[in-house]
């Protein structure tokens, strides 16, 4: 869903009517508040307890809508979403909010017709104005419903505690595990994947959860710690979940699929290692074990740092520019399956340039790029450098 509802400049006659409503805004806000109180029991109670607050809300919404229509500006759906988030957290029922938007839209339409009087605007303009009002109501209603879905997905303190017990492996009894999963909306048995993402705003997790739910996958998330579980139906879903997560600008690690709820802590650890196998600041999705060497490097960073020092130390002590050229050339050579020509094509240089740089790497590292053992050591070392901040 976009953040704006498209608008086109209203005809002069309609703009005059909207400006007329704006000049009498307190009056129309009062009339709308009374209408809401008459038509909806919830707003009747609000009017009885906080009448001025209800009129202020009506005034603000009318002013925003009329000003946008009159100026031909696009209507911000973000405002509707924020309104929905606030009202959902206050416990205002969604049906009452949606009904209020419909009542408010028809109120504006009928008020404009009343100000126009007979013959002021053509029948075609009347129909166009009606279409604009209903289109706006539909778009705002969708934005409100999405906001309510987001709030519904926000974990309560009890839910957070249950989720933490599940993720930390604090539950030993199989029956207790199944009951906890059921309370969290997860199937008590079946197939799951664990997911760990980089630190992001809470809205990102809400967006991910909505995307997964739209494809009928149930998921739960530990907000703030960037960990989650996704229930899947079949092995092929792993690729589909990966595609959904890959559509977001996030760095995400996934575990292999597993079937037992007791395996969740280990699966999360593997997802975390997979997340670390992506270079810092690089969006994408890595599945544990898809690239075995990279997974091992990410899972044992302290050990691989020693490998870096011993295997690539002669390169890493060079000035930053020269060091980067040699490391990039070595990476391109590995990506090109040991072909100097393919590496040259990737780097946009002559193959002889690649060969010269590789000889330089061999001289500095004392490693032979025709020896499988030396090649393996250099590849592990290069992966460690790639995943960590480049040494100074």
N, C-alpha and C positions, 0 to 999 in steps of 0.2 A: 504494500500500500504506500502511495506517495505521501508527501508531507503537505501538499497543497491541493486544493480543489480548483480546477481551472475556471476562470471567469473571463467574460468578455465585457467591454464597455457597454453599459446600459444606454438605451436611447435617451435623448434629452428629456423627454416627457417623464420617463421613469426616474431619472436622476432628480428631477424637480420634486417628485413625490417623496423620494427617500430623504431628500434634504428637508422637506416639510416635516416628516416624521422625526428627524433628528432635532429640529428646533423645538419640538414638543416631547422630547425624550422622557422626562419624568412622568408626564401624563400617560404615555403609552406603556411605560414600564409598570406603572401602577395598575393599569387595565390588564396587562398580561399576568401580573402576579395574582390578581383577583380571579382571572380565568383559570389559572393553574390550580388555585385553591378550590375552585368549584368542580373542576374536572378530575382531580386526582386526590385520593385520600391522604397520601403521604405529604403532598405539598399543602394540603389543608392543615395538617398538623404543624408543618413548618411555619405557615402563615399565622397560626395561633400562637406559636412560641416565639418566633423571630421574624415578624413581618417586615422590618426594615432591611434585614439581611436578604430576604427573598427579593425585595424590590431592587436592591443593589445588584444582585446577580442578574436579574432581568434587564436592568439598565445596561450593564456591561455587555451582555450578549447581544442585545439589540443594537447598541452602538457599534460593536465590532462588525456585525453582519451588514448593517445599513451603510456604514462607511466604506466597506470593501465593495459592495455592490455599486454604490454611487460613484466611486473612483475607478471602477473597472479593475480593481486589484484582485489577485488570487487570494482565496480564503485559506488560512492556515489550518490544516487539520491537526497540527501539533497542539494548537490551543484546545481543540476538542479532546485530544488524547490526555492532556494535562488535567483538564476538567474531569474527565472520566477517572483518572488515577486518584485525584483528590476525593471525588464523591464515593468511589469504591472503598477507599480506606476509611471514610466516614461511616460506612455501612448503609449508604443510600441505595435502595434496590435499583438494579439495572432497568427493569420494566418501567419504573416511575421516571427515570431519566430519559429513556427513549420516548416515552409518551410525552414528556415535557417538550422535547425537541419537535415532535410532530405538531403538538398544540401551538408551540411558538412559531413554527414555520407557517402554519395556516393563519395564525393571528396576523403576522406581517403581511401576507398576501391579501387578506381581507381588508386590513387597515389601509393598504395602498390603494385598493379598489375604491374604498370608501372616500379617501381623499381625492381620488381622480374625478369621481362623479361621471355621469353619462357623457360619452363622446370624447373624453379627454385623451384616451389612448385607444388604439385600434384593437379589434378582436385578435389580430395576429400578435400584437404586443402583449395582450392579456394572456394568451396561450404560452408565449415564450416566458413570461414572468412566472407563470405557474410551473413550467418545466424546470426553470432555474431553482425555484424554491424546493421542489421535490427532489431534484438531483442533489442539492446541498444537504437536505435532510438525510438522504440515503448515505452520502459520504460521511457526514458527521456521525450517523448511527454506527457505521462500520468502525470508525475511529474509537468511539466510546466502548463498543463491544470488545475491541482488541485491548483497550486499557483495562477493562474489567477482567479479561482473561489473564492479563499480566499480574494483576493483584491477586487473583485466585491462586496463581502459581507461587506466590511468595510464601515461603515456609513460616509457619507459626513456631513459637518456642518449643512446643511439644514435638512438632514434626521435625524440627532441626535436631532435637535430641535423639529421636528415633533414627534419623538418617545417619547421625554420627555413630550411633551404636552399630549400625549395619556396615558403614564404611570402615570403622576401626576394628571390626571383627570381635566385638565384645559379647556377641550372642553365641552361645554354644549349643543350646537346645534347638533341634531342628524345627519343632513346633513353634518356638518363640521366633525363630528366623522367618518362618512363613507368615506368622501373624504380623510381624513388623513390616514385611514386604507388602502385605495386603493393605495395611494402614497407609503406606506411602503410595499406594496406587500401582504397585508393581505386581506382576504375576508371581505366585509363590514358587513356581518352577518354570523351567524353560531356558532360553539362551539369552545371554547378556554380553555387552561389551562395556568396559570401563573407559572413561574419557577424562583427560586432564588438559586444561587449556592454560594459556598465559593469563596473567592478571588483567582483568577487563572491568568495565563498568557493569553493574548489575543488569542494565537493559540488554546487554549483549546476550546474557544467558537466557533472559526472557525471550529474545528473538529466536535463539537456537531452539529453545523448548517448543515454541510455537511452530517452527518449521518441522520439527520432528513429529509433533502431534498432528500436523496436517497430513502426514504420511502414515498416521496410525501407529507410530512407535511411542510407547510410554517411556518417560525418562524422569529422573530426579537429579537435583543439582545441589551441591553444597556451595551456596553463594558466598563469595568472598574468598573461598579457598580453591575455586576453579576446578572442582572435581564433580563427576557425575556418572550415572549409570543409565544405559539405554537397553530396554528389553526388545529383542529382535525375534523374528519368527523362523528365519532360516539363514544358512550360511551366506547366501547371496546378498542378504541385507547388509552385511559388513561393508561391501563396496558402496551400496546405496547410502548408508549412514555417512561413510567417508565423503561421498560427493556432497551431501547436504552440509556437513561441517566445513568442507573445502570451499563452499560458496560464501563463507564469512571471512572477513579479513583477520583471521585469528591463527595463532600457532597452537596446534592441537596434537596431543598424543593419544593413541587408542591401544587398548589391549587386544590380544587375540580373543575370539569368542569363548565363553565358558558357560557351564551349566549349573554349577552349584553355588548357592548363596554364600556358603562358607568360604568360597574362593575370592570373594570381593576384595579383601585387603591386598592379596597377592596380585590380583588383576590391576588394581589401582597403582601398585608399585611399578608394574610393567608399563602401564600407560604413562606414568611419570618419566620413566626412562625414555620411552618413545618421544615424548615431548622434548626432552633434552637433546634428542638426536637431530633436532632442527636448529640451525644457527640462530643466535639471538636476533630478534627483530624481523625474522623471516616468517611470513604467514604460510600456512600449509597444514597438511595432516600426515602424520607419520604413524604407522602401525608397528607395534612391537615385533621385532624379528624380520620385518620385510627386507631390511638391509643388515645382515648379521654383524658385519664388522662395525658399522656405524652404531648399532645397538650396543655392542660390547664396549665400544669407546665411551658412549654416553653413560653406560652403567658403571664404569670404573674410571672416572676422570682423574683421580690421583695417580693411579698406576700408569695411565696413558700419558700423563704429563712427564713422567720419567722417560717414557719412550720417545716423546718429542725431544727432550733434552739430549738423549743419546743418539737418536737417528737423524734429526734435522738441526742439531745444534750449530753446525757450521753455516747453515742458511739463516737461522734465526738471529744470529748476531750481526747480520748485515744491516746497513741503513734501510729504513722502511720501504723506500721506493724500489730498491734493488731486490729486497726480500720478497716483496709482493709480486714482482715480475717472475721470479723463479718459482714461487709457490703456485701462481696462476698457471704457469707453463706446465708444471708437474701435474696439476689437477686436470688440465686439458689433455695431457698425454694419457692419464688414467681413463678419463671419460672417452677418449678415442681408442680405447683397447690397445694401447701401446703403439699407435700409428702416429708418426711425426706429421704426416700429411693431414690426418683428421684433426690433430691438435692445432696445426697451423690454420686450418679452415675456421676453427672455433675462435682463434685469437686474431685472425685477420693479419697474419704475418707469413713470411716465406718458410717452407719446411726446414731450410738450412738454419734459419734463426732459431727454430725450436730445437734442432739438433745441437746447436752451439750452447743453448741455455741448459739442456739436459746434461751435456758434458760438464758444464759448470756445477750443476747439482751433484753429479757424481764425484767431482773433485772435492767439493766442500763437505760432503757427507761420508766420503770413503765407502760408498755403496755402489754396487754394480747393477745397472738396470737391465742386465741380461740374466741375473741370478734370481730365481724365484724367491729365495729367502729374503734377500735384500729388498726386492720389490715389495714383498709383504710388509716388512718393517716400515718402509717409507709410506706405504698406503695407510697403515694404522696411524702413523705419526701425522700424516697430512690430514686425516679425518679429525684428529684431536685438535689440530690448529684451526681447522674450519669451524669446529663447534665452540671454541673458546675465543675470547677477545685476542686478537693478534698480539704477541709479545712486543714490548717496546724495545 
